[in-house]
């Protein structure tokens, strides 16, 4: 099994890097939930200024003033939390991004095999009862729920993906579990 330091950047980080190569960003990228740092390293290696928000920092309290950042990347932060908290975090993200700033993030899908299992927080939020994410709430959305949660953002691309294949075994221990995420690419209105 490979360690996270041997993994390349997340596909959404790769898309952000490609976008930055074609377009000048109006300020630094805010990376919400840095995890192992693999995406931070890839952004820095591409010459992109990054402000990293560690996993321990609540995404409902982001650093910076109103319209401070030129782009955002969050490959796992908004998967975690009850649905109201995720919506509040996305509103906070909107507050700190400049108008027209691109955003690249993942949200949980109702097609995820874990949806409805474990500890119930609300109709769309559940926490596994065991394993490496025991007790951590995960919010799940259908297409309409993603669109509603992304209020204040224009959605440019919305794709459901097999997250087991994307994340690899380094992200979660054990066998593939039928994880399905939304890849959301948008623009702050």
C-alpha positions in Angstrom: 0.0 0.0 0.0 1.3 3.4 -1.0 1.6 6.3 1.5 -0.2 9.5 0.9 3.1 11.3 0.2 3.6 9.0 -2.8 0.2 9.9 -4.3 -0.2 12.6 -6.9 -2.7 15.4 -6.5 -6.4 14.9 -6.4 -8.1 15.1 -9.9 -9.8 18.4 -8.8 -6.4 19.8 -7.8 -5.1 18.9 -11.2 -8.1 20.7 -12.8 -7.4 23.8 -10.7 -3.7 23.7 -11.7 -4.7 23.5 -15.4 -7.1 26.3 -15.0 -4.5 28.5 -13.3 -2.1 27.8 -16.2 -4.7 29.1 -18.7 -6.0 31.9 -16.6 -4.6 34.3 -14.0 -6.2 33.8 -10.6 -7.2 37.0 -8.8 -5.5 36.1 -5.5 -4.3 33.1 -3.6 -6.0 29.7 -3.6 -7.7 28.8 -0.3 -7.3 25.1 0.3 -9.9 23.9 2.8 -8.9 20.7 4.6 -5.3 20.0 3.6 -5.1 16.4 4.7 -1.7 15.0 3.9 -0.6 18.1 2.0 -0.3 16.4 -1.4 -2.6 19.0 -3.0 -0.8 21.9 -1.3 2.5 20.6 -2.6 1.2 20.2 -6.2 -0.2 23.8 -6.2 3.0 25.3 -4.8 5.1 23.2 -7.3 2.9 24.7 -10.1 3.8 28.2 -8.8 0.3 28.9 -7.3 0.0 30.9 -4.0 -1.9 28.9 -1.5 -3.4 29.6 1.9 -3.9 26.2 3.6 -6.6 25.5 6.2 -5.7 22.4 8.2 -8.4 19.7 8.8 -8.7 20.8 12.4 -9.8 24.3 11.5 -13.6 24.6 11.3 -14.6 25.3 7.7 -17.4 27.5 9.0 -14.7 29.9 10.2 -12.3 30.5 7.3 -9.4 33.0 7.5 -9.5 36.2 5.6 -11.8 39.1 5.0 -14.7 39.4 2.6 -13.7 38.5 -1.0 -10.1 37.7 0.0 -9.2 34.6 -2.2 -9.0 34.1 -6.0 -9.9 30.4 -6.0 -10.8 27.5 -3.6 -10.0 23.8 -3.4 -11.6 21.3 -1.0 -11.2 17.7 -1.9 -12.7 16.2 1.4 -13.6 18.9 3.9 -17.2 19.4 2.8 -17.8 15.6 2.9 -17.7 15.8 6.7 -20.4 17.3 8.9 -24.1 17.3 9.1 -25.8 18.8 6.0 -26.6 22.2 7.8 -23.0 22.5 8.8 -21.8 21.8 5.2 -24.3 24.4 3.9 -23.0 26.9 6.5 -19.4 26.1 5.4 -20.2 26.7 1.8 -21.8 30.1 2.7 -18.6 30.9 4.6 -16.5 29.9 1.5 -18.6 32.2 -0.6 -17.9 35.1 1.8 -14.2 34.8 1.5 -13.9 34.2 -2.3 -13.8 37.1 -4.8 -16.5 37.3 -7.4 -15.7 35.2 -10.3 -13.3 33.0 -8.3 -13.3 29.3 -9.4 -14.1 26.6 -6.8 -13.2 22.9 -7.0 -14.7 20.7 -4.3 -16.3 17.3 -3.4 -19.6 16.6 -1.8 -21.1 13.3 -0.8 -23.6 11.6 -3.1 -26.8 9.8 -2.1 -25.5 7.0 -4.3 -22.7 6.4 -1.8 -23.1 2.9 -0.2 -22.7 4.4 3.3 -25.8 6.7 2.9 -28.4 5.8 5.5 -26.0 3.7 7.6 -24.7 4.3 11.1 -25.6 7.2 13.4 -28.3 9.5 11.9 -27.8 13.3 12.3 -30.6 14.3 9.9 -32.3 13.0 6.8 -29.1 13.4 4.7 -26.3 13.0 7.3 -25.0 9.8 8.9 -21.8 8.8 10.7 -20.2 5.4 10.5 -20.5 3.4 13.7 -17.0 1.9 13.3 -13.9 2.1 11.2 -11.5 5.0 10.6 -14.3 7.5 10.4 -16.4 6.2 13.3 -18.6 9.0 14.6 -17.7 11.5 11.9 -20.9 12.8 10.2 -21.0 12.7 6.4 -23.6 14.7 4.4 -25.0 13.2 1.3 -26.7 15.1 -1.6 -28.6 14.4 -4.8 -28.1 16.7 -7.8 -30.8 19.1 -6.6 -29.3 19.2 -3.1 -25.9 20.0 -4.5 -27.4 22.9 -6.5 -29.2 24.2 -3.5 -26.1 23.9 -1.2 -24.0 25.8 -3.8 -26.3 28.8 -3.7 -24.2 31.9 -4.6 -22.1 29.8 -7.0 -22.6 29.2 -10.7 -22.0 25.4 -11.2 -19.8 24.9 -14.3 -19.5 21.1 -13.9 -21.1 18.5 -11.7 -20.1 14.9 -11.9 -20.7 11.8 -9.8 -17.5 9.7 -9.4 -16.4 6.4 -7.9 -14.5 7.8 -5.0 -12.9 4.5 -4.1 -11.0 4.6 -7.4 -10.2 8.3 -7.1 -9.0 8.4 -3.5 -7.2 5.1 -3.5 -6.6 2.9 -0.4 -4.3 5.4 1.2 -7.4 7.6 2.0 -9.4 5.0 3.8 -8.3 1.7 5.3 -9.9 -1.6 4.2 -11.6 -2.7 1.0 -13.5 -0.4 -1.4 -16.8 0.6 0.2 -18.9 2.0 -2.6 -18.0 5.6 -1.9 -19.5 8.0 -4.5 -18.7 11.7 -4.5 -19.8 14.7 -6.5 -17.0 16.6 -8.1 -18.2 20.2 -8.2 -16.5 22.9 -10.3 -18.1 26.3 -10.0 -17.6 30.1 -9.9 -18.4 32.4 -7.1 -21.2 34.7 -8.3 
